């Protein structure tokens, strides 16, 4: 067989990573959670999260993700014990382990635009922008622009931004 006909062979480890990218494409979720937090200066606690879901019979796929990322935990999905979720909630682990993986192995993802917004939000977190009202509002705007423009969000974007930017006072009742 001549050199022109030889196919490049991937190592077993590289094959696992590309396979995991496919699992993440179908069953993964990268999101920026926005949780109401009455004692927080801006009224909300905002943090990135990364999840992969599988039926409990497919736990080995989640264990593969855990092996490749070297972090995270596997547990039952709230409200559905037949579904397991692999989660990484450490901002540092997401920045150092998940984002480089997504940038390398998810280059053909249909969710590429969301991945780029997620990366942008992580950079804002790393720069400490989330500690200011304006920076936090920018992170929230990015979060709402992801995953079908935030259609699964509980609150309208305007409601969250108004609370962040209006000068929320911890433990004080919201102004009408």
N, C-alpha and C positions, 0 to 999 in steps of 0.2 A: 504494500500500500504506500503510495507516494505521499509526500508531505502536504501536497495540495488537497488530498482527499481525507486527511485525518481530521477528526472532529476534536475540538478542545474538550477535554474531560474535566469536569468539576470534581473537587475533592468531596468526600462524604460530608464533611462539615459544611461546605459551601452548598451542597444539595439540600441539606437540612434547612439552611437559612432561606434559600429561595422557596422551598416548600412552605416554611413558616410564613413567608410574605404572602403566599396565596391564602393561607388560613386567616391571616390578619385581614386581608382584603375582604373576605367573606364574613368573618365572625369577630372582627376586631372593632374597637371603638377608642378613639382618642377624643377626649373632651376636656373642657374647662368647666369644672363645676362652679356653680354660683349658689351659695347657700346663705339664706337670711341669717344674720348673726346680730342680735340686738345690742350686744355690748361692743361690737366692732365700730371703730370710728366712722366708717362709711356705711354701716348697716348690713354689709355682706362680707362673707369670706369666700375668696375666689382662689381656686387651685387647679392645676392640670392633673388629669388622671388618664390611665391607659388600661384597657380591659380587652380580654379575649374570652368569648363564651363558647361552651360546648356542652352537649348532653353528657351526663355522668359516665356513660359508656365509652366516651371518647376522651377520658381524662389524660391519656398518654399524649395527646396533642398539646394540652396545657402544660404538662410536664416538660415537653420539648421546649416550649416558650420559656419556661422557668430555667431550664438548663442553658439555653442560648443567652438569655439576658442576665442570668446569674443573680437574680433578685425577684421580688414579688411573691405573692401568695395565692394559693388556690383554695376556694371555699364555695359553699352553695350560694346560688343567686338568691337574693332576698325575695321571698314570696314564691319561689319555685325550686324546691330541693332537688329536682331531677336535672337541673341545669347548674353546671359549675362555672365559676368565673375566675380567671386568672387576672390579678390586678397588680398594678404598680401605681402607687400614689405618692411616692417620694419624688419631689420635683427634681432633685439632683440625679436620681437614677433615670428618670425620664430624659433629662437633658444629656446625660453622659452615655446612656446605653440604648434607649429606645430611639431617640432622634437620629443618631448616626445610622442605626439599622434602617429606619424608615427612609432616610435620604438615599441610602445605597440600594436597598432591595425593593423599594416601592416606587421606583422611578416610572413604572408603567401603570400605576394605580389609577383607577377612575376617580379616586378621591385625592389626587395629587394637590389640588388647590387647597383642600382642607389641611393636608399635611403641611403645606407652606404657611398657612395661617397659624397653625399650631406651633410651628417653629418660630414664627414671629412673636407669638405670645410668650413662648419660653424665653426668648431674648429679652423681652420686656421685664419678665420676672427676674432674670439674672441681673439686669441693670437696676433692679429695685424700683422700677416705675410703678409697681402695684402698691407702693407705700404712699403714693400721692393720689388725690382724688382724680386728677386728670389722667394719670397713668393707669389707674384702676379702671377708669371709664374706657380707655383705649383697649385694655385687655378684654373687658366685657363686650365691646363692639366686635372684636375679633371672634370671641366665643360665639356670639350670636350670628356671625357670618358663616360659621361652620355648620356642617351637618344639616343641609337643606335650609340654610338661613334661620336656624334656631327654631324650627317649627315644633320641636318636641319640648320646648322650654315652658315652664309653668307660668312665668310672668312675662308680660310684654317688655321689650327692650327699653322703651321709654320709661316705664315704671322703675326699672332697676337704675337707669342712668339718673333719673330725677332724684332718687334717694341718695345715690352716691354724691352727686354734684350739688345738692341743695344745702349741704351742711348738716347732715344727720348728727343728732346728739345721742350718744349711747343711752339706753334705758329710758329715753323720753318717748312719749307717744308720738306717732307720726302726725304731722300736720295735715289737715284736710285740704 
